[in-house]
């Protein structure tokens, strides 16, 4: 499904031009809304909604709860574009395709990326419905979106990943969570390919290598954002507990229901952080 011609500087500019033609404001932030979190888009005062199918080179969302459109407008007084729906390796897309929208958002002027996701919790003292601030990540996707020829106009050949999630933005999120009385965990996110959920042995392995939560997204987008010089804030909703000795079967309806219950806190937190940028 990969087409290298889609990932060139020229292709990125073509896609960005298609959005600029409808929304030309300077961006304060870009936001990626993850599984079950599309409702955050309702808080944005939308000037324009752009369907992914109208943007050259954009993949199309194939996952339930991912609407597949850009919401362009204002959130907490700031100019934003939100991706209502993202892409995953398990859909058959290459990581270059998965991250193409991040390239476009960067070309549109976004210097800050807020990325959210639903994930499985492996920390025994946390609970389903908790929010987690991503402090760091582990890439177990077996791939990297930067593999291939590097275009120096997009970023350096060997980007530093010592702080993929901005310390300043994490401090801002912690302050905002305290001000709003929201419990905010902080930990390490590990990305796996999916789409199947993990076995008990795999959860033990992931926990032993230092992960607190597990998901199937986010890391490729963050790598490309850092490559492009963006600051990143990552937030997760823990939608199911993945404790090997007390593991219960998980289902998408159950995961979406927990994400929906936790979403008001996430929405309020993101709006508060964006308003303070």
C-alpha positions as CSV (number, residue, x, y, z in Angstrom):
1,X,0.0,0.0,0.0
2,X,3.0,2.3,0.3
3,X,3.7,4.8,-2.4
4,X,7.0,6.6,-1.9
5,X,5.8,9.5,-4.1
6,X,3.3,10.4,-1.4
7,X,6.0,11.2,1.2
8,X,8.0,13.8,-0.6
9,X,8.3,17.5,0.3
10,X,6.2,18.3,-2.8
11,X,3.5,15.9,-1.8
12,X,3.4,17.4,1.7
13,X,3.0,20.9,0.3
14,X,0.3,19.8,-2.1
15,X,-1.7,18.4,0.8
16,X,-1.0,21.5,2.9
17,X,-2.1,23.8,0.1
18,X,-5.4,21.9,-0.1
19,X,-6.0,22.8,3.6
20,X,-4.7,26.3,3.4
21,X,-7.1,27.1,0.6
22,X,-9.9,26.6,3.2
23,X,-8.2,27.5,6.5
24,X,-5.3,29.9,6.3
25,X,-4.9,31.0,9.9
26,X,-1.6,30.6,11.8
27,X,-1.8,27.6,14.0
28,X,-1.1,27.5,17.8
29,X,-1.4,23.7,18.0
30,X,-2.3,20.6,16.2
31,X,-4.2,17.8,18.0
32,X,-4.6,14.1,17.2
33,X,-7.7,12.5,18.6
34,X,-7.4,8.8,19.3
35,X,-9.8,5.9,19.7
36,X,-13.1,7.0,21.3
37,X,-11.8,10.5,21.8
38,X,-13.3,12.2,18.8
39,X,-15.8,14.1,21.0
40,X,-13.1,16.5,21.9
41,X,-13.7,17.9,18.4
42,X,-17.1,19.2,19.7
43,X,-15.3,21.7,21.9
44,X,-13.6,23.3,18.9
45,X,-15.3,26.2,17.4
46,X,-15.0,25.0,13.9
47,X,-14.5,27.4,11.0
48,X,-13.9,24.6,8.5
49,X,-14.2,20.8,8.4
50,X,-12.0,19.1,5.8
51,X,-12.7,15.4,5.0
52,X,-9.5,13.3,4.6
53,X,-10.7,12.2,1.2
54,X,-10.4,15.9,0.0
55,X,-6.7,16.1,0.9
56,X,-4.2,14.7,-1.7
57,X,-2.2,11.9,-0.2
58,X,-4.2,11.5,3.0
59,X,-5.0,7.9,4.0
60,X,-8.6,7.1,5.0
61,X,-9.7,5.9,8.4
62,X,-11.0,2.4,8.6
63,X,-11.5,2.0,12.3
64,X,-14.7,2.4,14.2
65,X,-14.8,5.7,16.2
66,X,-12.3,7.4,13.8
67,X,-14.3,9.9,11.8
68,X,-11.7,10.8,9.2
69,X,-11.6,14.6,9.0
70,X,-9.7,17.7,10.0
71,X,-11.5,20.2,12.3
72,X,-10.1,23.6,11.8
73,X,-11.0,26.4,14.2
74,X,-10.6,27.7,17.8
75,X,-10.1,25.9,21.1
76,X,-9.7,27.9,24.3
77,X,-8.9,31.0,22.3
78,X,-6.2,29.4,20.3
79,X,-6.1,28.5,16.6
80,X,-6.0,24.7,16.1
81,X,-6.4,21.9,13.7
82,X,-7.6,18.5,15.1
83,X,-7.4,15.2,13.4
84,X,-10.6,13.4,14.2
85,X,-9.4,10.0,13.4
86,X,-5.8,8.6,12.9
87,X,-4.2,5.7,11.1
88,X,-2.5,2.5,12.3
89,X,0.0,0.1,11.1
90,X,-2.5,-2.8,11.6
91,X,-4.8,-1.2,8.9
92,X,-2.1,-2.1,6.4
93,X,-0.7,1.4,6.1
94,X,3.1,2.0,6.1
95,X,4.4,4.2,8.9
96,X,5.1,6.8,6.3
97,X,1.4,6.9,5.4
98,X,0.5,6.8,9.1
99,X,2.6,9.9,9.8
100,X,1.9,11.8,6.5
101,X,-0.8,14.0,8.3
102,X,1.8,15.1,10.9
103,X,4.0,16.3,8.1
104,X,1.1,18.2,6.7
105,X,0.2,19.8,10.1
106,X,3.9,20.8,10.5
107,X,3.9,22.3,7.0
108,X,0.7,24.3,8.0
109,X,2.8,25.9,10.7
110,X,2.0,23.8,13.8
111,X,4.9,23.9,16.3
112,X,3.1,22.0,19.1
113,X,1.4,18.6,18.7
114,X,-1.0,17.2,21.3
115,X,-1.6,13.5,20.7
116,X,-4.1,11.3,22.6
117,X,-4.9,7.6,22.6
118,X,-6.7,4.8,24.3
119,X,-4.5,2.2,25.9
120,X,-4.3,-0.8,28.1
121,X,-3.0,-0.3,31.6
122,X,-0.3,-2.5,33.1
123,X,0.5,-0.6,36.3
124,X,-1.1,-2.5,39.1
125,X,-1.9,0.6,41.1
126,X,-3.8,2.4,38.3
127,X,-7.4,1.8,37.1
128,X,-9.4,1.8,33.9
129,X,-10.6,5.3,33.2
130,X,-7.4,7.0,34.5
131,X,-5.6,9.6,32.4
132,X,-1.9,9.1,31.9
133,X,0.7,11.8,30.8
134,X,3.2,10.1,28.5
135,X,6.7,10.7,29.8
136,X,8.5,8.4,27.4
137,X,7.8,5.6,24.9
138,X,9.1,2.3,23.6
139,X,8.8,1.4,19.9
140,X,8.0,-2.3,19.4
141,X,6.4,-1.7,16.0
142,X,9.4,-3.3,14.3
143,X,9.6,-0.3,12.0
144,X,10.4,3.5,12.0
145,X,8.7,6.2,9.8
146,X,12.1,7.8,9.2
147,X,13.6,4.8,7.4
148,X,14.6,5.7,3.8
149,X,16.1,8.7,2.2
150,X,16.1,11.8,4.5
151,X,15.0,15.2,3.2
152,X,16.8,17.8,5.3
153,X,13.9,20.3,4.6
154,X,11.8,18.0,6.8
155,X,14.3,17.3,9.6
156,X,17.7,15.9,10.4
157,X,18.9,12.5,9.4
158,X,19.4,11.4,13.1
159,X,16.9,13.3,15.3
160,X,17.6,13.2,19.0
161,X,15.0,11.4,21.0
162,X,16.2,12.1,24.6
163,X,13.1,14.1,25.3
164,X,10.3,13.2,22.8
165,X,7.6,14.5,25.1
166,X,8.3,18.2,26.0
167,X,9.2,18.6,29.7
168,X,7.7,22.1,29.6
169,X,4.4,20.8,28.2
170,X,4.3,18.0,30.7
171,X,4.8,20.5,33.6
172,X,2.0,22.6,32.1
173,X,-0.3,19.5,31.9
174,X,0.5,18.6,35.5
175,X,-0.3,22.1,36.7
176,X,-3.5,22.2,34.8
177,X,-4.6,18.8,36.1
178,X,-4.0,19.9,39.7
179,X,-5.9,23.1,39.1
180,X,-8.9,21.2,37.7
181,X,-8.7,18.4,40.3
182,X,-8.0,15.7,37.7
183,X,-5.9,12.7,38.7
184,X,-3.1,12.4,36.1
185,X,-0.8,9.5,36.1
186,X,2.6,9.7,34.4
187,X,4.5,6.8,32.7
188,X,5.8,5.0,29.7
189,X,3.8,4.0,26.6
190,X,4.8,1.0,24.5
191,X,3.6,0.7,20.9
192,X,2.9,-2.7,19.4
193,X,1.4,-3.5,16.0
194,X,-1.9,-5.1,17.0
195,X,-4.6,-5.6,16.1
196,X,-4.9,-8.5,18.5
197,X,-4.6,-7.7,22.2
198,X,-1.7,-9.2,24.0
199,X,-1.3,-12.5,25.8
200,X,-0.6,-12.8,29.5
201,X,3.1,-13.6,28.8
202,X,3.4,-10.6,26.5
203,X,1.9,-8.3,29.2
204,X,4.5,-9.6,31.6
205,X,7.3,-9.0,29.1
206,X,6.1,-5.4,28.3
207,X,5.8,-4.6,32.0
208,X,9.3,-6.0,32.7
209,X,10.9,-3.8,30.0
210,X,9.5,-0.7,31.7
211,X,6.1,0.0,30.1
212,X,3.2,1.3,32.1
213,X,0.6,1.2,29.3
214,X,0.4,-0.4,25.9
215,X,-1.2,0.7,22.6
216,X,-1.1,0.5,18.8
217,X,-0.5,4.1,17.8
218,X,1.1,7.4,18.8
219,X,4.8,6.5,18.6
220,X,5.2,6.9,14.8
221,X,3.5,10.3,14.9
222,X,5.7,11.5,17.8
223,X,8.9,10.4,16.0
224,X,7.9,12.4,12.9
225,X,6.8,15.4,15.0
226,X,10.2,15.4,16.8
227,X,11.9,15.0,13.4
228,X,10.1,18.1,12.3
229,X,11.1,20.1,15.4
230,X,7.6,20.1,17.0
231,X,7.0,20.0,20.8
232,X,4.8,17.1,21.8
233,X,2.3,16.5,24.6
234,X,1.0,12.9,24.9
235,X,-2.0,11.9,26.9
236,X,-3.6,8.4,27.3
237,X,-6.9,7.1,28.6
238,X,-6.5,3.7,30.2
239,X,-9.5,1.8,28.9
240,X,-8.8,-1.7,30.2
241,X,-6.5,-3.3,32.8
242,X,-3.9,-5.7,31.5
243,X,-2.8,-7.5,34.6
244,X,-1.7,-11.0,33.7
245,X,-2.8,-12.6,37.0
246,X,-6.2,-11.0,36.8
247,X,-6.8,-10.7,33.1
248,X,-10.3,-10.4,31.8
249,X,-11.4,-10.5,28.1
250,X,-11.6,-7.1,26.5
251,X,-14.0,-5.9,23.8
252,X,-14.1,-2.8,21.7
253,X,-17.6,-1.7,22.9
254,X,-16.3,-1.9,26.5
255,X,-13.1,0.0,25.6
256,X,-15.1,2.7,23.9
257,X,-17.5,3.0,26.8
258,X,-14.7,3.6,29.3
259,X,-13.0,6.1,26.9
260,X,-16.3,7.9,26.6
261,X,-16.7,8.2,30.4
262,X,-13.1,9.5,30.8
263,X,-13.3,11.8,27.8
264,X,-14.7,14.8,29.6
265,X,-11.6,15.0,31.9
266,X,-9.3,14.6,28.9
267,X,-11.2,17.3,26.9
268,X,-11.1,19.7,29.8
269,X,-7.4,19.0,30.4
270,X,-6.4,19.5,26.7
271,X,-8.5,22.7,26.4
272,X,-6.9,24.0,29.6
273,X,-3.4,23.3,28.3
274,X,-4.0,24.7,24.9
275,X,-5.4,27.8,26.4
276,X,-2.2,28.3,28.3
277,X,0.2,27.8,25.4
